[in-house]
Amino acid sequence: MSDRITAADPLSATPAAPTSAPAHVDAGDHGYRKDLKSRHINMIAIGGAIGTGLFLGAGGRMANAGPSLFIAYAVCGVFAFFVVRALGELVLYRPSSGAFVSYAREFMGEKGAYTAGWLYFLNWSTTAVADITAAATYAHFWSMFSDVPQWILALIALAIVLAANLISVKYFGEMEFWFAIIKVGALVAFMLVGIYLVVTQHEVGGHTPGLANITENGGIFPNGVMPMLLLIQGVVFAYASVELCGVAAGETENPEKIMPKAINSIMWRVGLFYVGSVVLLALILPFTAYSGDQSPFVTVFDKLGIPGAAGVMNLVVLTAALSSLNSGLYSTGRILRSMSLAGSAPKFTGVMNRGGVPYGGILLTAGFGVVGVFLNYRMPGEAFELVLNFASIGIIGTWAMIMVCSLLFVRRAKEGKLVRPSYQLPWAPYTQIVTLLFLGSVLVLMWMDGGVGRTTVACLPLIAAALVGGWFLVRGRVRATQGAVDRD
């Protein structure tokens, strides 16, 4: 067939009218059950926006950056919202359990899908190690588990979450629903107590809550602006699961009704829970009262003398770690299946069980969790820090791929090749460009921070080389798979 336009075929010069029905069909979307309800998607969106980065990580960050931490959370929250809003527009265009990997395949080709998928796997396979390490560490808080080896607790945490994921998507949804309820309930309780303390100026640990705890202790930037900027990498990690609701859209009925509400709510939840909580923490106690060794919420309740508060908050932090592990197993299973059916992931990751669960990909991610169990056996003190920075690289890469897909999607819409849904990323394409620049600046800040962050950035050429080498290994099967699809 020729692409040339001739006088004998004058109508061929007229571009076809765009249609709202996408022409692209992803084989990886077949076989799933639409068992996730509106309440599941809404709570998955909440759970994805609230993680251990707030419950535990805010203490050390507050101690380093002071009250300015709320600015870092607000800025990163805005860009996290842009990312999930861009993904939401793509979901409304064409819901897919392959999510951004499926969109990368449509707009960037199989090389783009391959890169997006394995960067996402890098994120969650390393995060799985961090999550089971965190869960085991938190469990040691209670005396009944203090004598149990850390690696055994890590193995138990992995087994429980893995079992729920392998049964059916409904079990995943229920588990994530209740995990999110616990996290939100804890934050609401803290904020009510915090507001009461500030309004009544009830003494906490010898300090009177109010603006004086900020103005009399160096102001918003007690250690300067740079400490706040250097913390942005860790704050980005705190928002790492916001894209999960886009993956879950492929297994829910009526995503066009459910997704916009769930995604739009992320913005005010970020403002309320992250920024609001940090502002309250700064008003209740001087920033010097917090430390990285303890959840800042536990610090407040401890100084109030509330019995059992530390145990309750430790349960919440443990829940956050299990929730993250649950999300990682779920999402990578779907992403790897989409890649497998295109030829760019091992064949076994494309198989499903009778419950419509892609158990091959889930087991592969869980296999890296077993590596985490081994790390907890060999080096229980260093396992968490060892993998956390590589997870950040995966997150940055995933968010960047989502924004690139969104840019290409908008360009095709302007060319008249497709129609954007009514639910759109505002200010496109400038929003995507600014977000990509922000993600690049995070890598620069990681390098400037030195230590593990600089080492991680220095490993980027190795990660790129691994991706290139992997592509040469799978490209033959990718082409064979594509050829079979074209013949069908």
ROMAR-421514 format. One record per residue (C-alpha): residue number from 0; residue in three letters; x, y, z negated. Coordinates in steps of 0.2 Angstrom, whole numbers, plus 5000, padded with zeros to 4 digits. Example, Ala and Ser with C-alpha at 12.3 -4.5 7.8 and 13.67 -1.06 7.14 Angstrom:
BEGIN
<n:0	res:ala	u:5062	v:4978	w:4961>
<n:1	res:ser	u:5068	v:4995	w:4964>
REM end
This chain:
BEGIN
<n:0	res:met	u:5000	v:5000	w:5000>
<n:1	res:ser	u:5007	v:5017	w:5005>
<n:2	res:asp	u:5006	v:5032	w:4993>
<n:3	res:arg	u:5006	v:5044	w:5009>
<n:4	res:ile	u:4991	v:5055	w:5013>
<n:5	res:thr	u:4986	v:5054	w:5031>
<n:6	res:ala	u:4973	v:5064	w:5041>
<n:7	res:ala	u:4963	v:5047	w:5043>
<n:8	res:asp	u:4960	v:5047	w:5025>
<n:9	res:pro	u:4956	v:5065	w:5020>
<n:10	res:leu	u:4948	v:5060	w:5003>
<n:11	res:ser	u:4963	v:5053	w:4997>
<n:12	res:ala	u:4970	v:5070	w:4994>
<n:13	res:thr	u:4957	v:5074	w:4981>
<n:14	res:pro	u:4962	v:5068	w:4964>
<n:15	res:ala	u:4950	v:5056	w:4955>
<n:16	res:ala	u:4939	v:5064	w:4942>
<n:17	res:pro	u:4946	v:5060	w:4925>
<n:18	res:thr	u:4935	v:5048	w:4914>
<n:19	res:ser	u:4934	v:5046	w:4896>
<n:20	res:ala	u:4935	v:5027	w:4897>
<n:21	res:pro	u:4954	v:5023	w:4896>
<n:22	res:ala	u:4961	v:5012	w:4910>
<n:23	res:his	u:4974	v:5004	w:4899>
<n:24	res:val	u:4970	v:4988	w:4891>
<n:25	res:asp	u:4981	v:4981	w:4878>
<n:26	res:ala	u:4981	v:4962	w:4876>
<n:27	res:gly	u:4986	v:4963	w:4858>
<n:28	res:asp	u:4969	v:4971	w:4853>
<n:29	res:his	u:4959	v:4955	w:4857>
<n:30	res:gly	u:4954	v:4942	w:4843>
<n:31	res:tyr	u:4953	v:4954	w:4828>
<n:32	res:arg	u:4937	v:4955	w:4817>
<n:33	res:lys	u:4929	v:4972	w:4814>
<n:34	res:asp	u:4928	v:4969	w:4795>
<n:35	res:leu	u:4934	v:4985	w:4788>
<n:36	res:lys	u:4920	v:4997	w:4782>
<n:37	res:ser	u:4920	v:5015	w:4780>
<n:38	res:arg	u:4924	v:5014	w:4762>
<n:39	res:his	u:4940	v:5004	w:4766>
<n:40	res:ile	u:4946	v:5016	w:4779>
<n:41	res:asn	u:4943	v:5031	w:4768>
<n:42	res:met	u:4952	v:5023	w:4753>
<n:43	res:ile	u:4966	v:5017	w:4765>
<n:44	res:ala	u:4969	v:5035	w:4770>
<n:45	res:ile	u:4970	v:5040	w:4752>
<n:46	res:gly	u:4981	v:5026	w:4747>
<n:47	res:gly	u:4993	v:5030	w:4762>
<n:48	res:ala	u:4994	v:5048	w:4756>
<n:49	res:ile	u:4998	v:5044	w:4738>
<n:50	res:gly	u:5013	v:5033	w:4734>
<n:51	res:thr	u:5027	v:5030	w:4721>
<n:52	res:gly	u:5035	v:5046	w:4728>
<n:53	res:leu	u:5023	v:5055	w:4718>
<n:54	res:phe	u:5020	v:5044	w:4703>
<n:55	res:leu	u:5039	v:5040	w:4700>
<n:56	res:gly	u:5049	v:5051	w:4711>
<n:57	res:ala	u:5042	v:5068	w:4707>
<n:58	res:gly	u:5051	v:5067	w:4690>
<n:59	res:gly	u:5069	v:5067	w:4696>
<n:60	res:arg	u:5065	v:5079	w:4710>
<n:61	res:met	u:5057	v:5091	w:4698>
<n:62	res:ala	u:5073	v:5090	w:4687>
<n:63	res:asn	u:5083	v:5095	w:4702>
<n:64	res:ala	u:5073	v:5108	w:4712>
<n:65	res:gly	u:5062	v:5114	w:4698>
<n:66	res:pro	u:5044	v:5121	w:4702>
<n:67	res:ser	u:5049	v:5124	w:4720>
<n:68	res:leu	u:5046	v:5105	w:4722>
<n:69	res:phe	u:5028	v:5110	w:4726>
<n:70	res:ile	u:5034	v:5120	w:4742>
<n:71	res:ala	u:5043	v:5104	w:4748>
<n:72	res:tyr	u:5027	v:5093	w:4745>
<n:73	res:ala	u:5016	v:5107	w:4754>
<n:74	res:val	u:5027	v:5108	w:4769>
<n:75	res:cys	u:5030	v:5090	w:4772>
<n:76	res:gly	u:5011	v:5087	w:4769>
<n:77	res:val	u:5007	v:5099	w:4783>
<n:78	res:phe	u:5018	v:5090	w:4795>
<n:79	res:ala	u:5012	v:5073	w:4789>
<n:80	res:phe	u:4994	v:5079	w:4793>
<n:81	res:phe	u:5000	v:5084	w:4810>
<n:82	res:val	u:5006	v:5067	w:4813>
<n:83	res:val	u:4991	v:5058	w:4807>
<n:84	res:arg	u:4980	v:5071	w:4817>
<n:85	res:ala	u:4989	v:5067	w:4833>
<n:86	res:leu	u:4987	v:5049	w:4830>
<n:87	res:gly	u:4969	v:5051	w:4826>
<n:88	res:glu	u:4966	v:5059	w:4843>
<n:89	res:leu	u:4974	v:5045	w:4851>
<n:90	res:val	u:4964	v:5033	w:4841>
<n:91	res:leu	u:4948	v:5042	w:4847>
<n:92	res:tyr	u:4954	v:5041	w:4865>
<n:93	res:arg	u:4957	v:5022	w:4863>
<n:94	res:pro	u:4956	v:5012	w:4846>
<n:95	res:ser	u:4970	v:4999	w:4845>
<n:96	res:ser	u:4977	v:4988	w:4832>
<n:97	res:gly	u:4994	v:4991	w:4841>
<n:98	res:ala	u:4992	v:5009	w:4837>
<n:99	res:phe	u:5006	v:5020	w:4842>
<n:100	res:val	u:5015	v:5005	w:4850>
<n:101	res:ser	u:5001	v:5003	w:4861>
<n:102	res:tyr	u:5000	v:5021	w:4865>
<n:103	res:ala	u:5019	v:5021	w:4868>
<n:104	res:arg	u:5017	v:5007	w:4881>
<n:105	res:glu	u:5003	v:5017	w:4890>
<n:106	res:phe	u:5012	v:5033	w:4891>
<n:107	res:met	u:5031	v:5029	w:4890>
<n:108	res:gly	u:5032	v:5011	w:4896>
<n:109	res:glu	u:5037	v:4995	w:4888>
<n:110	res:lys	u:5054	v:5002	w:4883>
<n:111	res:gly	u:5045	v:5016	w:4873>
<n:112	res:ala	u:5033	v:5002	w:4865>
<n:113	res:tyr	u:5049	v:4992	w:4861>
<n:114	res:thr	u:5058	v:5006	w:4852>
<n:115	res:ala	u:5042	v:5012	w:4843>
<n:116	res:gly	u:5038	v:4995	w:4836>
<n:117	res:trp	u:5055	v:4990	w:4830>
<n:118	res:leu	u:5058	v:5007	w:4822>
<n:119	res:tyr	u:5042	v:5004	w:4813>
<n:120	res:phe	u:5047	v:4987	w:4808>
<n:121	res:leu	u:5064	v:4994	w:4801>
<n:122	res:asn	u:5053	v:5005	w:4791>
<n:123	res:trp	u:5042	v:4992	w:4783>
<n:124	res:ser	u:5054	v:4978	w:4782>
<n:125	res:thr	u:5066	v:4988	w:4771>
<n:126	res:thr	u:5052	v:4996	w:4762>
<n:127	res:ala	u:5045	v:4979	w:4758>
<n:128	res:val	u:5062	v:4975	w:4749>
<n:129	res:ala	u:5061	v:4992	w:4740>
<n:130	res:asp	u:5043	v:4988	w:4735>
<n:131	res:ile	u:5045	v:4971	w:4727>
<n:132	res:thr	u:5061	v:4978	w:4718>
<n:133	res:ala	u:5051	v:4992	w:4711>
<n:134	res:ala	u:5036	v:4980	w:4706>
<n:135	res:ala	u:5049	v:4969	w:4697>
<n:136	res:thr	u:5057	v:4984	w:4688>
<n:137	res:tyr	u:5040	v:4991	w:4683>
<n:138	res:ala	u:5034	v:4974	w:4676>
<n:139	res:his	u:5050	v:4973	w:4665>
<n:140	res:phe	u:5042	v:4988	w:4655>
<n:141	res:trp	u:5031	v:4976	w:4646>
<n:142	res:ser	u:5038	v:4965	w:4633>
<n:143	res:met	u:5030	v:4949	w:4639>
<n:144	res:phe	u:5040	v:4950	w:4656>
<n:145	res:ser	u:5056	v:4957	w:4648>
<n:146	res:asp	u:5065	v:4940	w:4648>
<n:147	res:val	u:5059	v:4935	w:4665>
<n:148	res:pro	u:5073	v:4937	w:4678>
<n:149	res:gln	u:5069	v:4951	w:4690>
<n:150	res:trp	u:5070	v:4941	w:4706>
<n:151	res:ile	u:5056	v:4929	w:4699>
<n:152	res:leu	u:5045	v:4944	w:4696>
<n:153	res:ala	u:5049	v:4951	w:4714>
<n:154	res:leu	u:5045	v:4934	w:4721>
<n:155	res:ile	u:5028	v:4933	w:4712>
<n:156	res:ala	u:5024	v:4951	w:4718>
<n:157	res:leu	u:5027	v:4946	w:4736>
<n:158	res:ala	u:5018	v:4929	w:4735>
<n:159	res:ile	u:5002	v:4938	w:4728>
<n:160	res:val	u:5001	v:4951	w:4741>
<n:161	res:leu	u:5006	v:4939	w:4755>
<n:162	res:ala	u:4992	v:4927	w:4751>
<n:163	res:ala	u:4979	v:4941	w:4751>
<n:164	res:asn	u:4985	v:4947	w:4768>
<n:165	res:leu	u:4985	v:4930	w:4776>
<n:166	res:ile	u:4967	v:4925	w:4771>
<n:167	res:ser	u:4958	v:4939	w:4781>
<n:168	res:val	u:4958	v:4958	w:4784>
<n:169	res:lys	u:4943	v:4959	w:4772>
<n:170	res:tyr	u:4954	v:4954	w:4758>
<n:171	res:phe	u:4967	v:4966	w:4763>
<n:172	res:gly	u:4954	v:4980	w:4764>
<n:173	res:glu	u:4947	v:4976	w:4747>
<n:174	res:met	u:4964	v:4975	w:4739>
<n:175	res:glu	u:4969	v:4992	w:4746>
<n:176	res:phe	u:4952	v:4999	w:4741>
<n:177	res:trp	u:4955	v:4995	w:4723>
<n:178	res:phe	u:4973	v:5000	w:4723>
<n:179	res:ala	u:4968	v:5017	w:4729>
<n:180	res:ile	u:4954	v:5018	w:4716>
<n:181	res:ile	u:4967	v:5016	w:4702>
<n:182	res:lys	u:4979	v:5029	w:4710>
<n:183	res:val	u:4966	v:5042	w:4712>
<n:184	res:gly	u:4958	v:5039	w:4695>
<n:185	res:ala	u:4975	v:5041	w:4687>
<n:186	res:leu	u:4978	v:5057	w:4696>
<n:187	res:val	u:4961	v:5064	w:4692>
<n:188	res:ala	u:4963	v:5060	w:4674>
<n:189	res:phe	u:4980	v:5068	w:4673>
<n:190	res:met	u:4973	v:5084	w:4682>
<n:191	res:leu	u:4958	v:5086	w:4670>
<n:192	res:val	u:4970	v:5084	w:4655>
<n:193	res:gly	u:4983	v:5096	w:4663>
<n:194	res:ile	u:4970	v:5109	w:4667>
<n:195	res:tyr	u:4963	v:5108	w:4649>
<n:196	res:leu	u:4981	v:5110	w:4642>
<n:197	res:val	u:4984	v:5125	w:4653>
<n:198	res:val	u:4967	v:5134	w:4649>
<n:199	res:thr	u:4968	v:5130	w:4630>
<n:200	res:gln	u:4987	v:5133	w:4629>
<n:201	res:his	u:4988	v:5117	w:4619>
<n:202	res:glu	u:5006	v:5114	w:4613>
<n:203	res:val	u:5015	v:5100	w:4622>
<n:204	res:gly	u:5032	v:5094	w:4615>
<n:205	res:gly	u:5035	v:5111	w:4607>
<n:206	res:his	u:5031	v:5121	w:4623>
<n:207	res:thr	u:5015	v:5131	w:4627>
<n:208	res:pro	u:5008	v:5128	w:4644>
<n:209	res:gly	u:5007	v:5143	w:4656>
<n:210	res:leu	u:5017	v:5153	w:4668>
<n:211	res:ala	u:5030	v:5156	w:4655>
<n:212	res:asn	u:5037	v:5139	w:4657>
<n:213	res:ile	u:5041	v:5144	w:4675>
<n:214	res:thr	u:5046	v:5163	w:4673>
<n:215	res:glu	u:5057	v:5160	w:4658>
<n:216	res:asn	u:5066	v:5145	w:4665>
<n:217	res:gly	u:5074	v:5152	w:4681>
<n:218	res:gly	u:5058	v:5155	w:4691>
<n:219	res:ile	u:5052	v:5144	w:4706>
<n:220	res:phe	u:5069	v:5142	w:4712>
<n:221	res:pro	u:5080	v:5139	w:4696>
<n:222	res:asn	u:5094	v:5131	w:4705>
<n:223	res:gly	u:5092	v:5140	w:4721>
<n:224	res:val	u:5083	v:5136	w:4738>
<n:225	res:met	u:5096	v:5122	w:4744>
<n:226	res:pro	u:5091	v:5109	w:4731>
<n:227	res:met	u:5073	v:5110	w:4737>
<n:228	res:leu	u:5078	v:5108	w:4755>
<n:229	res:leu	u:5089	v:5093	w:4751>
<n:230	res:leu	u:5074	v:5084	w:4743>
<n:231	res:ile	u:5064	v:5085	w:4759>
<n:232	res:gln	u:5070	v:5068	w:4765>
<n:233	res:gly	u:5063	v:5059	w:4749>
<n:234	res:val	u:5047	v:5069	w:4750>
<n:235	res:val	u:5044	v:5063	w:4768>
<n:236	res:phe	u:5046	v:5045	w:4762>
<n:237	res:ala	u:5032	v:5049	w:4749>
<n:238	res:tyr	u:5020	v:5052	w:4764>
<n:239	res:ala	u:5026	v:5036	w:4773>
<n:240	res:ser	u:5010	v:5027	w:4775>
<n:241	res:val	u:4998	v:5041	w:4781>
<n:242	res:glu	u:4999	v:5033	w:4799>
<n:243	res:leu	u:4991	v:5016	w:4792>
<n:244	res:cys	u:4973	v:5022	w:4795>
<n:245	res:gly	u:4977	v:5023	w:4813>
<n:246	res:val	u:4982	v:5005	w:4813>
<n:247	res:ala	u:4967	v:5000	w:4803>
<n:248	res:ala	u:4955	v:5008	w:4816>
<n:249	res:gly	u:4957	v:4993	w:4828>
<n:250	res:glu	u:4948	v:4982	w:4815>
<n:251	res:thr	u:4933	v:4993	w:4810>
<n:252	res:glu	u:4916	v:4997	w:4818>
<n:253	res:asn	u:4913	v:5014	w:4825>
<n:254	res:pro	u:4930	v:5022	w:4822>
<n:255	res:glu	u:4924	v:5038	w:4832>
<n:256	res:lys	u:4913	v:5041	w:4816>
<n:257	res:ile	u:4924	v:5035	w:4802>
<n:258	res:met	u:4942	v:5041	w:4808>
<n:259	res:pro	u:4939	v:5060	w:4809>
<n:260	res:lys	u:4932	v:5061	w:4791>
<n:261	res:ala	u:4946	v:5050	w:4784>
<n:262	res:ile	u:4960	v:5060	w:4793>
<n:263	res:asn	u:4953	v:5077	w:4789>
<n:264	res:ser	u:4951	v:5073	w:4771>
<n:265	res:ile	u:4970	v:5069	w:4770>
<n:266	res:met	u:4974	v:5088	w:4771>
<n:267	res:trp	u:4964	v:5093	w:4755>
<n:268	res:arg	u:4970	v:5077	w:4746>
<n:269	res:val	u:4988	v:5082	w:4749>
<n:270	res:gly	u:4984	v:5099	w:4743>
<n:271	res:leu	u:4975	v:5093	w:4727>
<n:272	res:phe	u:4985	v:5078	w:4722>
<n:273	res:tyr	u:5003	v:5082	w:4727>
<n:274	res:val	u:5004	v:5101	w:4726>
<n:275	res:gly	u:4991	v:5103	w:4712>
<n:276	res:ser	u:4999	v:5089	w:4702>
<n:277	res:val	u:5017	v:5097	w:4704>
<n:278	res:val	u:5010	v:5114	w:4699>
<n:279	res:leu	u:5002	v:5108	w:4684>
<n:280	res:leu	u:5018	v:5098	w:4679>
<n:281	res:ala	u:5028	v:5115	w:4680>
<n:282	res:leu	u:5015	v:5124	w:4670>
<n:283	res:ile	u:5014	v:5111	w:4656>
<n:284	res:leu	u:5033	v:5109	w:4653>
<n:285	res:pro	u:5049	v:5117	w:4659>
<n:286	res:phe	u:5057	v:5108	w:4673>
<n:287	res:thr	u:5071	v:5103	w:4662>
<n:288	res:ala	u:5059	v:5092	w:4652>
<n:289	res:tyr	u:5058	v:5080	w:4667>
<n:290	res:ser	u:5070	v:5066	w:4673>
<n:291	res:gly	u:5072	v:5053	w:4686>
<n:292	res:asp	u:5071	v:5039	w:4673>
<n:293	res:gln	u:5053	v:5042	w:4669>
<n:294	res:ser	u:5037	v:5046	w:4678>
<n:295	res:pro	u:5033	v:5065	w:4675>
<n:296	res:phe	u:5015	v:5060	w:4670>
<n:297	res:val	u:5022	v:5048	w:4657>
<n:298	res:thr	u:5033	v:5062	w:4651>
<n:299	res:val	u:5018	v:5074	w:4648>
<n:300	res:phe	u:5008	v:5060	w:4639>
<n:301	res:asp	u:5022	v:5055	w:4629>
<n:302	res:lys	u:5025	v:5072	w:4622>
<n:303	res:leu	u:5006	v:5074	w:4619>
<n:304	res:gly	u:5008	v:5058	w:4608>
<n:305	res:ile	u:4994	v:5049	w:4617>
<n:306	res:pro	u:4996	v:5030	w:4612>
<n:307	res:gly	u:4997	v:5018	w:4626>
<n:308	res:ala	u:4999	v:5032	w:4640>
<n:309	res:ala	u:5016	v:5025	w:4645>
<n:310	res:gly	u:5009	v:5008	w:4648>
<n:311	res:val	u:4994	v:5014	w:4658>
<n:312	res:met	u:5005	v:5025	w:4669>
<n:313	res:asn	u:5017	v:5011	w:4672>
<n:314	res:leu	u:5002	v:5000	w:4678>
<n:315	res:val	u:4998	v:5014	w:4690>
<n:316	res:val	u:5015	v:5015	w:4697>
<n:317	res:leu	u:5016	v:4996	w:4698>
<n:318	res:thr	u:4999	v:4997	w:4708>
<n:319	res:ala	u:5007	v:5010	w:4720>
<n:320	res:ala	u:5021	v:4998	w:4724>
<n:321	res:leu	u:5010	v:4983	w:4727>
<n:322	res:ser	u:4999	v:4995	w:4738>
<n:323	res:ser	u:5014	v:5000	w:4748>
<n:324	res:leu	u:5019	v:4981	w:4750>
<n:325	res:asn	u:5001	v:4977	w:4755>
<n:326	res:ser	u:5000	v:4990	w:4768>
<n:327	res:gly	u:5017	v:4986	w:4776>
<n:328	res:leu	u:5013	v:4967	w:4778>
<n:329	res:tyr	u:4996	v:4972	w:4786>
<n:330	res:ser	u:5002	v:4985	w:4798>
<n:331	res:thr	u:5018	v:4976	w:4804>
<n:332	res:gly	u:5008	v:4960	w:4807>
<n:333	res:arg	u:4997	v:4970	w:4820>
<n:334	res:ile	u:5011	v:4980	w:4827>
<n:335	res:leu	u:5022	v:4964	w:4830>
<n:336	res:arg	u:5007	v:4955	w:4838>
<n:337	res:ser	u:5005	v:4969	w:4851>
<n:338	res:met	u:5024	v:4968	w:4855>
<n:339	res:ser	u:5024	v:4949	w:4856>
<n:340	res:leu	u:5010	v:4948	w:4868>
<n:341	res:ala	u:5020	v:4961	w:4879>
<n:342	res:gly	u:5036	v:4950	w:4877>
<n:343	res:ser	u:5046	v:4962	w:4866>
<n:344	res:ala	u:5044	v:4952	w:4850>
<n:345	res:pro	u:5046	v:4934	w:4845>
<n:346	res:lys	u:5032	v:4923	w:4852>
<n:347	res:phe	u:5027	v:4917	w:4835>
<n:348	res:thr	u:5023	v:4934	w:4829>
<n:349	res:gly	u:5009	v:4935	w:4841>
<n:350	res:val	u:4999	v:4920	w:4834>
<n:351	res:met	u:4983	v:4922	w:4824>
<n:352	res:asn	u:4974	v:4911	w:4812>
<n:353	res:arg	u:4955	v:4907	w:4811>
<n:354	res:gly	u:4952	v:4923	w:4801>
<n:355	res:gly	u:4959	v:4934	w:4815>
<n:356	res:val	u:4975	v:4938	w:4805>
<n:357	res:pro	u:4991	v:4939	w:4815>
<n:358	res:tyr	u:5001	v:4928	w:4802>
<n:359	res:gly	u:5017	v:4926	w:4812>
<n:360	res:gly	u:5021	v:4945	w:4811>
<n:361	res:ile	u:5016	v:4946	w:4793>
<n:362	res:leu	u:5027	v:4931	w:4788>
<n:363	res:leu	u:5042	v:4939	w:4798>
<n:364	res:thr	u:5040	v:4955	w:4787>
<n:365	res:ala	u:5038	v:4944	w:4771>
<n:366	res:gly	u:5054	v:4935	w:4776>
<n:367	res:phe	u:5063	v:4951	w:4774>
<n:368	res:gly	u:5054	v:4953	w:4757>
<n:369	res:val	u:5063	v:4936	w:4753>
<n:370	res:val	u:5079	v:4944	w:4757>
<n:371	res:gly	u:5074	v:4957	w:4744>
<n:372	res:val	u:5071	v:4943	w:4731>
<n:373	res:phe	u:5089	v:4938	w:4735>
<n:374	res:leu	u:5096	v:4955	w:4733>
<n:375	res:asn	u:5086	v:4956	w:4716>
<n:376	res:tyr	u:5095	v:4940	w:4711>
<n:377	res:arg	u:5113	v:4946	w:4717>
<n:378	res:met	u:5112	v:4965	w:4713>
<n:379	res:pro	u:5096	v:4969	w:4703>
<n:380	res:gly	u:5103	v:4987	w:4699>
<n:381	res:glu	u:5107	v:4992	w:4717>
<n:382	res:ala	u:5094	v:4984	w:4728>
<n:383	res:phe	u:5082	v:4998	w:4728>
<n:384	res:glu	u:5094	v:5012	w:4733>
<n:385	res:leu	u:5102	v:5000	w:4746>
<n:386	res:val	u:5087	v:5000	w:4757>
<n:387	res:leu	u:5077	v:5016	w:4754>
<n:388	res:asn	u:5087	v:5027	w:4765>
<n:389	res:phe	u:5085	v:5015	w:4780>
<n:390	res:ala	u:5067	v:5015	w:4777>
<n:391	res:ser	u:5067	v:5034	w:4779>
<n:392	res:ile	u:5076	v:5032	w:4796>
<n:393	res:gly	u:5061	v:5021	w:4801>
<n:394	res:ile	u:5048	v:5033	w:4796>
<n:395	res:ile	u:5056	v:5048	w:4805>
<n:396	res:gly	u:5058	v:5038	w:4821>
<n:397	res:thr	u:5040	v:5032	w:4820>
<n:398	res:trp	u:5033	v:5049	w:4817>
<n:399	res:ala	u:5044	v:5056	w:4831>
<n:400	res:met	u:5037	v:5042	w:4843>
<n:401	res:ile	u:5019	v:5047	w:4838>
<n:402	res:met	u:5022	v:5065	w:4842>
<n:403	res:val	u:5030	v:5061	w:4859>
<n:404	res:cys	u:5015	v:5050	w:4864>
<n:405	res:ser	u:5004	v:5064	w:4859>
<n:406	res:leu	u:5014	v:5076	w:4870>
<n:407	res:leu	u:5013	v:5064	w:4885>
<n:408	res:phe	u:4994	v:5061	w:4882>
<n:409	res:val	u:4991	v:5080	w:4882>
<n:410	res:arg	u:5001	v:5082	w:4898>
<n:411	res:arg	u:4991	v:5069	w:4907>
<n:412	res:ala	u:4975	v:5077	w:4901>
<n:413	res:lys	u:4981	v:5094	w:4909>
<n:414	res:glu	u:4985	v:5084	w:4925>
<n:415	res:gly	u:4967	v:5078	w:4925>
<n:416	res:lys	u:4971	v:5060	w:4923>
<n:417	res:leu	u:4961	v:5058	w:4907>
<n:418	res:val	u:4950	v:5067	w:4895>
<n:419	res:arg	u:4955	v:5072	w:4878>
<n:420	res:pro	u:4941	v:5067	w:4864>
<n:421	res:ser	u:4933	v:5082	w:4855>
<n:422	res:tyr	u:4943	v:5078	w:4840>
<n:423	res:gln	u:4960	v:5085	w:4845>
<n:424	res:leu	u:4977	v:5090	w:4837>
<n:425	res:pro	u:4976	v:5109	w:4836>
<n:426	res:trp	u:4988	v:5120	w:4845>
<n:427	res:ala	u:4995	v:5107	w:4856>
<n:428	res:pro	u:5008	v:5106	w:4863>
<n:429	res:tyr	u:5017	v:5118	w:4851>
<n:430	res:thr	u:5012	v:5107	w:4836>
<n:431	res:gln	u:5021	v:5092	w:4842>
<n:432	res:ile	u:5036	v:5102	w:4847>
<n:433	res:val	u:5037	v:5110	w:4830>
<n:434	res:thr	u:5035	v:5093	w:4821>
<n:435	res:leu	u:5049	v:5085	w:4831>
<n:436	res:leu	u:5060	v:5100	w:4827>
<n:437	res:phe	u:5056	v:5097	w:4808>
<n:438	res:leu	u:5060	v:5079	w:4809>
<n:439	res:gly	u:5076	v:5083	w:4817>
<n:440	res:ser	u:5080	v:5095	w:4803>
<n:441	res:val	u:5077	v:5081	w:4790>
<n:442	res:leu	u:5091	v:5071	w:4798>
<n:443	res:val	u:5102	v:5086	w:4796>
<n:444	res:leu	u:5098	v:5088	w:4778>
<n:445	res:met	u:5101	v:5070	w:4775>
<n:446	res:trp	u:5119	v:5073	w:4782>
<n:447	res:met	u:5121	v:5088	w:4772>
<n:448	res:asp	u:5116	v:5079	w:4756>
<n:449	res:gly	u:5131	v:5068	w:4757>
<n:450	res:gly	u:5132	v:5051	w:4748>
<n:451	res:val	u:5120	v:5037	w:4754>
<n:452	res:gly	u:5110	v:5050	w:4765>
<n:453	res:arg	u:5126	v:5054	w:4775>
<n:454	res:thr	u:5130	v:5036	w:4777>
<n:455	res:thr	u:5113	v:5032	w:4783>
<n:456	res:val	u:5114	v:5045	w:4796>
<n:457	res:ala	u:5131	v:5039	w:4801>
<n:458	res:cys	u:5123	v:5022	w:4804>
<n:459	res:leu	u:5111	v:5029	w:4818>
<n:460	res:pro	u:5123	v:5024	w:4832>
<n:461	res:leu	u:5123	v:5006	w:4825>
<n:462	res:ile	u:5104	v:5006	w:4825>
<n:463	res:ala	u:5103	v:5013	w:4843>
<n:464	res:ala	u:5116	v:5000	w:4848>
<n:465	res:ala	u:5105	v:4986	w:4840>
<n:466	res:leu	u:5090	v:4993	w:4849>
<n:467	res:val	u:5099	v:4993	w:4866>
<n:468	res:gly	u:5106	v:4976	w:4863>
<n:469	res:gly	u:5089	v:4969	w:4858>
<n:470	res:trp	u:5081	v:4976	w:4874>
<n:471	res:phe	u:5093	v:4967	w:4885>
<n:472	res:leu	u:5089	v:4951	w:4876>
<n:473	res:val	u:5070	v:4953	w:4878>
<n:474	res:arg	u:5068	v:4963	w:4895>
<n:475	res:gly	u:5067	v:4947	w:4905>
<n:476	res:arg	u:5052	v:4940	w:4895>
<n:477	res:val	u:5044	v:4958	w:4896>
<n:478	res:arg	u:5045	v:4958	w:4915>
<n:479	res:ala	u:5039	v:4940	w:4916>
<n:480	res:thr	u:5025	v:4944	w:4904>
<n:481	res:gln	u:5020	v:4960	w:4914>
<n:482	res:gly	u:5021	v:4950	w:4930>
<n:483	res:ala	u:5009	v:4937	w:4924>
<n:484	res:val	u:4997	v:4951	w:4919>
<n:485	res:asp	u:4998	v:4959	w:4936>
<n:486	res:arg	u:4994	v:4942	w:4944>
<n:487	res:asp	u:4979	v:4940	w:4933>
REM end
